[in-house]
């Protein structure tokens, strides 16, 4: 019997959706190992953690302090590692988000244990078995964890959150007093326009150099708006490097990894670096005038033609279908 610990990522005191996915995966893992699922959250006072019990946590450890309102790498890592060490968990789960990619290795280093990053599937087969993409997503690597404890970061949108009501008993914890004192986050600069993060969006409409000019991204913004509130605009590295779009929207090996239900690639050639960040999307639609573009090799649906004609027509048809 072994217990599992899930880290609940929060922002401004609100639990992120990726935390529900970590809880769902953790519940499956804990049941397979015959143990309990515990959760831990670090943040400002007044944290609401009802979601933890709703998605399968037997117990929730809450480290609430004004000093933890903003993400503090040393403080957060120390708090999670201390709890993991005290609980003797078989695995510590968290989302492979921007925060998770920074926090996960720090926790593993403090625990002296391995880390399995960007995991897309997890199972119990005589032990913990994880699956993750390798070689730019061209192959899947299955690995059996033999260490007593392992940190596992989960690729967002790969684990469907499933409500599994458990007690979710809350236990306050005291945060380490001096952890991470050498560096402290004092301010977080928000983007000029509030937008849904591509890693959390159910639909991503991404553009590449085929759009020719930055102002043409208005076509994608209109398409995303027509698709509804769960759609976000993404971009290839080429257009981000050119200054057309912010880095927060970049999808790819050096940007963000996404796995939405629908990925619409508009004017994106499909370089391997870009494919590495989106090829696990559930459904991929490609619009490109080059019939030999690499993006069509991974696309479920491909449209060969002029995006400047196709995208506006597609947007209008979606609006009609949705009654807008």
N, C-alpha and C positions, 0 to 999 in steps of 0.2 A: 504494500500500500504506500502510495506517495502522493503528496499534495502538490498543487500547481499555483503559482502566483501570477496574476495579470495586472499589469500597470495600466491605470486609466489616465489617458492623456486628457488634459483640460486646457481651456483657454478662457481667460477672464471669468473663471469660476464655473464655466459650463463644460460638461463632459462631452468630448468629441465622439463622433460616430465610430471612429476607428476603435474606440474603447469597447463598444458593443461587439465588434468583430473579435477582439482579443478575448473577451469574456466567452463568446460562443466557442471559439477554438479551445479555450482553456477548459470549458465544461466538458467537451468531448474528450480531451486529454485526461482530465481528472477522473472521469468515469471509467476510461480504459485502464487507468492505473489503480483504480479502486480507492482513490483518495478524495480530498475536498478541493474546491476551487476557492482561493482567497484572492482578494483584490487590494490594491494599494493606490491611493491618489494623494498627490502633494499639490498644494495650492493655497489660495487665500481663505480667510475665515468665511463661513457661510456656504461652503461647498455642498451642493445637493448630490447625494450619491444613491438615490433610489434606483437608478438605472442598473446598478451593480447587482442587486438582488433580483431584479426583473430579468436579467440575462444570465443568471446562473451562479452568482457568487454566494458562497456559504457564509463568508465573513469579509468585512471591508475595513481596512486600516486607513485611517484618515489623518494625514499630517497637514494641519491647517495653521498657517502663520502668515502674517502680513509680509514677512521677508520672502515668502515663496509665491507672491502674487504673480511675478514674472518668472519665466523659466531661468533657474540658476543651475547650471550644469553640475557643479560640485555638490551643491546641497541636495538636488534631486537624486543624483547618483548614489550619494552616501545613504540617503533615506531608504531607497529601494534595496540597495545592497545589504544594509543592516537588517532589514526585515527578512530578506531572502536567506541571509546567513542564520538568523535566529529561528526561522521556520523550517530550515532544512528541505527546501522545495526541490523537486526534480527538475522543474523548468520555470523560467521567468519569461512571460510573454508580453510583448508590446508591439505597437504598430511601427512599420518601417516608414514613418513619416520623416519630415525634416527634423523634428525633435527626436524621434525614435532612433534615427541614424546617428545622432550625436550621443544620445543617452545610453543606448544599448551597449556599445563597446566600453563605455565608462563603467557600467555595472559589471560587465564580464571581467574587466581588469581588476576591479575591487574584489570580486569573488574568486579570481584565479581560475575561471572556467571558460569553456569554449562558447562561441556565439555562432548561431546559424542565422544568416541575414537574408532578408527578402524572400521569406518562405511562402510558397503558394499552396501547400497542402501539408497536413500533419495527421499522423495516425499512431496507433499503438499496436505493434506487431512483435511481441516479445520484448518490448522496449519502445522508446520514442523514435519514430521514423519521420523524417522531414523530406519535403520535395522542394527544390528551388531551381529556377532557370539558370543555365550557364551558356557560355559562348554566344552572348548577345541574344539569348532566348531561343537558340536553335536546338537546344537539347535540355532535358530535365534530369536533374541529379538527385538521386534518392540516397539518403544518408541515415544510418542508424546511430543514435546518440548513445555512447557507452560511458560518458562521464556521469558522475553522481548528480551534477547540476549543469544546466545549459541555458543560456539566454537565447531566446528565439524572437526575431522580429518578423512580423507578418506583413506581406504586401497588401496595402489597402485595397478594398473592394474585391478581394479574392475569397473572403469568408463571409457568407451571407449571415447576417445577425439573426439569431433565433431566440425568441423570448423563452426562458426556462426558469420559472419562478422558484427562487430559493430564499432562505431567511435573510441573507444580506445583513447580518448583525454588524453594527458599526462599533469599532474600537479605536478611540483616538490614540495617536502616537506622538511622541515628542521628537521634533526634528533635530538633527545634529546642530550644535551651536556654532561651530567654526568651519564647517565643511565648505570648501570652495571660496574661502575668504580672499584668496589671491585674485579672483576675477568675479565681477558681479554685473549682471544685466541691469541697467538703470532705465532704459527706455526701449520701446519697440515701435519702430516706424511703420505705420500702416500704409498700404498702397493708396494712391490718390483716389482710386475708385474702388468701392467695396465690390468684390467679385468672389464667386464660389471657387474654392480651391480645386484645381484639376484633379488632385488625388482623392477628393471626396465626391466629385460629380458622378452622377449616373450616366451622363452623356458628355462626351468631349468632342468639340468641333475644332480641329486643329488646322492651321494654315502654314504653308511653306513659301518658298521663293516664287512659286507660280502665281502668287497674288500680285507680284511686280512692284507694288507700292504700299507703304504702311497704311494709307487711308483706305485701301481696299479691304482691310480687315473688318470694316463696317459690314461687309457682306456676311461675314461669319458671325458677328455679333447679332445681326438681325436673324440669322438662322438659329443661333442658340436661343434667342429670345422666343422664337416661334416654337421651339421644342419644349419650352417650359422652364420652370425654376430650377430643375436639377441638371441643367446644361451649362457647361463652362467652355470658354475659349482657350485653346492651347496653341503652341507655336513650335516650330522646329528650331534647332540651334542656329541655323543660318540667319533667320529673321531676327532672332534675339541678339546675335552678334552684330547685326546691322543696326540695332537700336530701334527696330520697328515695334517690338513688344517687350514687356518686362521679363526678367529672368524667372519670376514666379510662375510664368505660364509655359516655360520650356519643358517639353517632353523629350526624354531620351536618356542616354547613358550618363551624360553630364548634367542632366536636368532632373525631372521628376519621373517616377515610374507610375503609370496609371493602369487600371484594369476596370474601366467602366463597362456598363452593359452595352453601350453603343459608342464607337469611335469613328468619327467622320474625318477623313484626311483629305484636305482640299489643297491641291497644288503642292503636295508633299511628295518628293520623289521616292522616299523610303530608304534612305541610307541606313546601314546596319546599326549605327549609333542611335538613330531614331526608333527603329524597330525594337531595339532592346528595351525601350521604355513603354511600349504600348501593345506589343504583339499578343499579350495575354488578355486583351479586351475580349468581351464575349462575342460581339459582332463588329466587324470592321468594314466600313464603306469607304472606298477610295474614288476620288474624282480628279482625273488628270488627263491632259491632252496627249500625253506620251503613253501609248499602249504598252511599251516595254519598260515602264517605270517599275522598279523593284517592289513598290508598295502593293502592286496587284498580286504578287506572289503570296501575300499573307491576307489579302482582303477576301471577305466572304461575298461582297458585292462590289463590282467595279463599273464605273461610268467613264468611258473615254470621250472626252469632249472639252469644249471651252467652259471653264468654271464660271466665267463672267456671264454666261447665258444660263448655265445649269443651276447654279446656286440661287439666284433670285427666283427662278421658276419653282425650285424645290421649296423655298421659303413660303412662297404664295400658296402652294398646294397644301403644305402643312397647316398654314393658317386656316385655309378653308376646311380642312379635315377636323381641325380643333374648334371650328366655329368662331374664329377670330376675325 
